[in-house]
Amino acid sequence: MEQKKKIRDEKEYKDLIKHLNRVEGQIRGIKKMVEENRYCSDILIQTSAVNASLNSFNKKLLSNHIKSCVVEDIRNGKDEVIDDLLKILQKLMK
């Protein structure tokens, strides 16, 4: 099965990478907290912040996906993209 690809414009690409870099920094911070034996609740608060940041990333990416890929596929008669979108939403809502 061939892997699908998406060419993003420069702004979208930079925004997504910037957001992921922020998440990566948060994860490194949590790792350091564990290494420094920081208090559990402090670590949990930071973990919650990472989850919120990833959720924000997912919302942004999903919005871009719907506005570009999904719309384009529907216009091209590829209605199966709707089933794919529903599967993605089910996974995101777990």
N, C-alpha and C positions, 0 to 999 in steps of 0.2 A: 504494500500500500504506500503510495507516494505521500510524503509529508507536505501539507499545505504551507504556503509562505505568505507573508503580508509585507509589502513595502510601505513603510511609514514615512510621512513627511518629517522633515528635520525637527520641527517644533514638538510633534508628538513623541518622536524618538527621544529627544533630550529630556522632555518632561518625565517620561517613564523611567529612563535611566537615573535621573536625579532622584526620583522617588525611591527606586530600588537601592541606590547608594545610601539614602537616609536609613532605610530599613536595615541594610547591612551594618551600618554604624551602630544602630540600636542593638542589634544582635551581639556585636562585639562588646558593647557596653554590658549587656547581661552576662556574657561569658566572664568578663572581668569581675563582675559582682560576685559570681559563683566562686571564682578563683580566690577572691578576697574574703570569702566566707561572710558575705553581707547577710543581713537579716532577711528571712524568707518573704515577709510582706513587701519589703522594698523591691525585691526581685520580681515578685508577682505583679506589682504595679507597673514595672517596666515591661514585663511580658504582655500585660494588657495594652500598653501603648503600642507595642509592635503589632499586636493583633488588629488594633484600630487602624494603624498605618497600612497594613496589608489589605484590610477591607476597603480603605480609601483607594488604594492602587487598583484593586479589583473593580470597583465602581467606575473608575476612570477608564480602564481598559475595556470593560464591558460596554460602556457607553460608546467608545470609539468603534468597537466591533460591530455594534448594532447599526450605528450611523454609516458605516462604510461597508464592511464585508457582507453583513446580512442584507442590507438594502440592495447592494449590487447583485447578490445571488438571486434574490427574489425577482428583481427586474429582468434577470437572465433566465427566469423560469426554473431555477433550482430551488423548489419549495422544500426540499429535504433539509435545507439550512434551518428551518423552523424547528424540526425535531432535534437537530444538533444544539440549537440555542436552548431548548427546553432541558436537554441533558446537562448542559453547562449550568443552568440556573439551579437544577436539582442538586448538583454537586456543591455549588456555592452556598446553598441553604442548609447544608448538613450541620 
